[in-house]
Each structure stands twice: as structure tokens, then as C-alpha cells.
Amino acid sequence: MKILLDTNFLVYCAKQKIDYVSEMPAGEIVVLSSVVYELEKLAEKAKKARDKEAAKFALFLLKRNKIKVIETEGKNADEAITEMADKQDIVATLDRGLKEKLKSKARILTIRQGKKLEIL
């Protein structure tokens, strides 16, 4: 089972200082290269300093925790996640639109009440 991490999930965890790795269910935690690219763009070009810092911290945590990066070509992160996810996978996201797309395709890991990880 893979646990796919989405950009907004990583940024939120960085802002709220949530240690998502220790809170995750057992499985291989992975991030797509398109998500890493979105974080890099956000770290450079976000209008709010807090968003820039959160994106930089999220990238740092990915490296520190040795999260495996899966290459995706020419797709945005949501498309790549939607294509890659299957019934055995869990997608960690806070994005309502992505949750809707994935409802019947994969399980969703989200954050409730500020800091609690929950699988839907």
C-alpha cells in the first residue's frame, strides 16, 4: 500500500508543525515529482512569506524523512495523483476537488480538528 502526499497536505502540516510521518498508517509514503515541483514553485513565488516558508519546510521534511519521489511527466499534481491512485492506496490531501475525484478510487487521509489525521 502506498500513501501519496498532496501539496496542500504537506504545506498545511508544515504550517501546523504536524509530524505526519509518525502519525501515518503503515505503508510506503511517497510523493510525486509534480508535487515536489509545486512545492518548489511555492517556495520561490508565493506571495505570502508564511506560504514560502511552509513550502521550504515541507521540502526539507521530505528530504529529512527520505520520502520516495515517483517521477511524473507533464502532468499537474492532481492529475498525476488521480491517475496513480488505486483501491489499495491512501491519498493524503485537504483539497475538496481532489477528494471528490478520488472518492471511489482510493482512501483519503485528511486532517480533522486541526491536528488529527483521519482516513475517510
ABEGO torsion letter per residue (X at the ends): XBBBBBAAAAAAAAAAGBBAAAABBBEBBBBBAAAAAAAAAAAAABABAAAAAAAAAAAAAAAAAGBBBBBBBGBBAAAAAAAABBAABBBBBABAAAAAAAAAABBBBBBBGGABBBBX
